[in-house]
Amino acid sequence: MRTPIVLAVAAGLAASAVAAVRKPRPPRLGPQRTGDADLAATVRAAVDDPEGLRGLAVAVVEGDRVRVAGLGDRARGGPAVEPGTPFEIGSIAKPLTGMLLAQQVAADAVDPDDRLAAVLPGVTGPAGGVTLAELASHRAGLPRLALDSTGATIRMWWAASTAGNAYAGYDVDRIVAVAANTEPGGDCGTVSYSNFGAALLGQALAARAGVRYPELLRRDVLRPLGMAGTLVATDAGHLPAGRAEGATAAGRAADPWLGAGYAPAGVGIWSTAEDLARLTAAMLAGTAPGADAATPRFDAGEDRRVGYGWFTSRYGDREIVWHNGGTSGFRAFLGFDRAADRGVVVLGNTTRDVDPIGLRLLV
């Protein structure tokens, strides 16, 4: 009986040794800087601890003045981050999807109270009864994620544990099929954050427009704002050149998120600090397509309100419109204060939270 125990212990020790050798080093924000030197210095002062960060791209919009800077590296030992370096922006895509809804409402293409089943063919059952406005404001009672099998749940857990692509295989047809078998929960009418709901909203709007979501976003938001560096990558062949590489705050390399069905919720969306500064400036001016999406419409608790994809929160006497984003290897923050005519964008290529940096620069 001893031999198997000894072998098991030895195997465990060997595995631990291999894991120790392979364990990555946590990244640390490097000295490189590009773009506006004064802004780069201000950002560095706003970083309380450089460990866990690798690179940052930051934009500050003040009236007609836009400043953009890059700090640190795009990848371990890689070139410096520049103002035009593409980053995954995750859930910052949700306000963009909300803006598409506001546009279609203004054009009388849809009504906020239209039922999902009337706009997105194939969604039958109880989920088809939720409204577009409920989807846009996380009030549809849908789960954060909707998975269609035990195997899918295990794969999602494994991807989340290994910084992998948690959305692999989720195309448009698959999420529609999942929706047809999903029943909204008892929290319908109250804000409960749902990637699944945001994904269904974007696919419904694309179906109503008769195009795929990536083309709808390009046509109705990105092109009018001149956001040429922003794209939806539905497969590895569409990933942007010169992009930052994502990692966990502990230093583990992360896979890009790809999954066309969840694109409207923030899967496969890449942008730059320069492009998001254009969006921020247009939102401050009220000239962005679908800018009415940011109008707060529903209570979200914790001194927050929500519109179509945009949150509005109070920080002391300041009212900030904002959203953030996170993927397996990136974090993002975009916020603006209309009263102060000021907005901030912070993009990071690790899972270290960048919201505190953005709020220090903004508030």
Long-range contacts (C-beta under 8 A, 24 or more apart in sequence): 24-247, 24-250, 24-251, 24-252, 24-253, 25-251, 26-51, 26-52, 26-249, 26-250, 26-251, 27-51, 27-52, 27-53, 27-54, 27-76, 27-247, 27-249, 27-251, 27-350, 28-52, 28-53, 28-54, 29-53, 29-54, 29-55, 29-56, 29-71, 29-72, 30-54, 30-55, 30-71, 30-72, 30-73, 32-70, 32-71, 32-72, 32-73, 32-80, 32-81, 33-69, 33-70, 33-71, 33-80, 34-69, 34-70, 34-80, 34-81, 34-82, 34-83, 35-67, 35-68, 35-69, 35-70, 35-82, 35-83, 36-67, 36-68, 36-69, 37-69, 38-67, 39-67, 39-68, 39-69, 40-69, 40-70, 40-71, 42-361, 43-69, 43-71, 43-346, 43-357, 43-361, 44-71, 46-357, 46-360, 46-361, 47-357, 48-356, 52-249, 52-250, 52-350, 52-351, 52-352, 53-249, 53-348, 53-350, 53-352, 54-247, 54-348, 54-349, 54-350, 55-80, 55-81, 55-85, 55-244, 55-348, 55-349, 56-81, 56-346, 56-347, 56-348, 56-354, 56-357, 57-81, 57-82, 57-83, 57-85, 57-87, 57-244, 57-272, 57-273, 57-345, 57-346, 57-347, 58-273, 58-344, 58-345, 58-346, 58-347, 58-357, 58-361, 59-83, 59-273, 59-274, 59-276, 59-277, 59-280, 59-343, 59-344, 59-345, 60-342, 60-343, 60-344, 60-345, 60-361, 61-277, 61-280, 61-281, 61-284, 61-336, 61-342, 61-343, 61-344, 61-345, 62-341, 62-342, 63-341, 66-277, 66-281, 68-273, 68-274, 68-277, 69-273, 70-273, 74-242, 74-243, 74-244, 74-245, 74-349, 75-244, 75-245, 75-349, 76-245, 76-247, 76-251, 78-245, 81-244, 81-349, 83-272, 83-273, 83-274, 84-229, 84-242, 84-272, 84-273, 84-274, 85-242, 85-243, 85-244, 85-272, 85-273, 86-229, 86-231, 86-240, 86-242, 86-243, 86-244, 86-270, 86-271, 86-272, 87-243, 87-244, 87-270, 87-271, 87-272, 87-273, 87-330, 87-332, 87-347, 87-348, 87-349, 88-246, 88-256, 88-257, 88-269, 88-270, 88-325, 88-327, 88-329, 88-330, 88-332, 89-266, 89-269, 89-270, 89-271, 89-276, 89-325, 89-330, 89-332, 89-347, 90-257, 90-266, 90-269, 90-324, 90-325, 90-326, 90-327, 90-330, 90-331, 90-332, 91-195, 91-198, 91-265, 91-266, 91-323, 91-324, 91-325, 91-326, 92-266, 92-269, 92-271, 92-276, 92-323, 92-324, 92-325, 92-332, 92-334, 93-198, 93-263, 93-264, 93-265, 93-266, 93-267, 93-269, 93-325, 94-198, 94-264, 94-265, 94-266, 94-309, 94-323, 95-293, 95-294, 95-308, 95-309, 95-310, 95-323, 95-334, 96-217, 96-221, 96-269, 96-309, 97-136, 97-198, 97-201, 97-202, 97-205, 97-217, 97-264, 97-265, 97-309, 98-136, 98-290, 98-293, 98-294, 98-307, 98-308, 98-309, 98-310, 99-221, 99-288, 99-289, 99-290, 99-291, 99-293, 99-308, 99-309, 100-202, 100-205, 100-216, 100-217, 100-220, 100-221, 100-290, 101-132, 101-133, 101-136, 101-201, 101-205, 101-290, 101-293, 101-308, 101-309, 102-290, 102-291, 102-292, 102-293, 102-308, 103-220, 103-221, 103-289, 103-290, 104-205, 104-208, 104-209, 106-290, 106-292, 109-208, 109-209, 110-205, 110-208, 112-136, 116-179, 116-200, 116-204, 119-204, 119-205, 119-207, 119-208, 120-176, 120-179, 120-200, 120-203, 120-204, 120-207, 121-207, 122-173, 122-176, 122-177, 122-179, 122-180, 123-176, 123-179, 123-180, 123-200, 124-180, 125-179, 125-180, 125-181, 125-182, 125-183, 126-182, 126-183, 126-184, 127-179, 127-180, 127-182, 127-183, 127-184, 127-200, 128-179, 128-180, 129-184, 130-184, 130-188, 130-197, 132-201, 132-204, 132-205, 133-297, 133-308, 134-188, 134-189, 134-197, 135-194, 135-197, 135-198, 135-200, 135-201, 135-204, 136-198, 136-201, 136-293, 136-307, 136-308, 136-309, 137-191, 137-297, 137-298, 137-306, 137-307, 137-308, 138-191, 138-192, 138-193, 138-194, 138-197, 138-198, 138-300, 138-306, 139-188, 139-189, 139-190, 139-191, 139-192, 139-298, 140-184, 140-188, 140-194, 140-197, 141-184, 141-185, 141-186, 141-187, 141-188, 141-189, 141-192, 142-182, 142-184, 142-185, 142-194, 142-196, 142-197, 142-200, 143-182, 143-185, 143-194, 143-196, 144-192, 144-193, 144-194, 144-195, 144-196, 145-195, 145-196, 146-175, 146-178, 146-179, 146-182, 146-196, 147-178, 148-174, 148-177, 148-178, 148-181, 159-255, 159-328, 160-328, 162-252, 163-246, 163-247, 163-248, 163-252, 163-253, 163-254, 163-255, 163-328, 163-329, 163-351, 164-254, 164-255, 164-328, 165-255, 165-256, 165-257, 165-258, 165-259, 165-328, 166-257, 166-328, 167-257, 167-258, 167-259, 167-261, 167-262, 167-267, 168-258, 168-259, 169-259, 170-259, 170-260, 170-261, 170-262, 170-267, 171-259, 171-260, 171-261, 172-203, 172-212, 172-213, 172-260, 172-261, 173-261, 174-261, 175-199, 175-200, 175-203, 175-261, 175-262, 176-200, 176-203, 176-261, 191-298, 191-299, 191-300, 191-301, 191-306, 195-262, 195-265, 195-266, 196-265, 198-264, 198-265, 198-266, 198-309, 199-261, 199-262, 199-263, 199-264, 199-265, 199-267, 201-264, 202-263, 202-264, 202-265, 203-261, 203-264, 205-264, 206-264, 212-260, 213-260, 213-263, 213-264, 214-260, 214-263, 220-289, 220-290, 221-288, 221-289, 221-290, 224-289, 225-275, 225-278, 225-279, 225-282, 225-288, 225-289, 226-278, 227-271, 227-275, 227-278, 227-279, 228-275, 229-271, 229-272, 229-274, 229-275, 230-269, 230-270, 230-271, 230-272, 230-275, 230-276, 231-269, 231-270, 232-263, 232-268, 232-269, 232-270, 233-258, 233-268, 233-269, 233-270, 234-258, 234-260, 234-263, 234-268, 238-268, 239-270, 240-270, 243-270, 244-330, 244-347, 244-349, 245-329, 245-349, 246-327, 246-328, 246-329, 246-330, 246-349, 246-350, 246-351, 247-329, 247-349, 247-350, 247-351, 248-328, 248-329, 248-350, 248-351, 249-350, 249-351, 249-352, 253-329, 254-327, 254-328, 254-329, 254-330, 254-351, 255-328, 255-329, 256-327, 256-328, 256-329, 257-327, 257-328, 266-325, 266-327, 267-327, 271-347, 272-347, 273-345, 273-347, 276-334, 276-345, 276-347, 277-343, 277-345, 279-334, 280-334, 280-336, 280-343, 280-344, 280-345, 281-343, 283-321, 283-336, 283-343, 284-336, 284-338, 284-341, 284-342, 284-343, 294-321, 315-359, 315-363, 316-363, 318-363, 320-359, 320-362, 320-363, 322-358, 324-354, 324-355, 324-358, 326-351, 331-355, 333-357, 333-358, 333-359, 334-358, 335-359, 335-362, 336-362, 337-362, 337-363
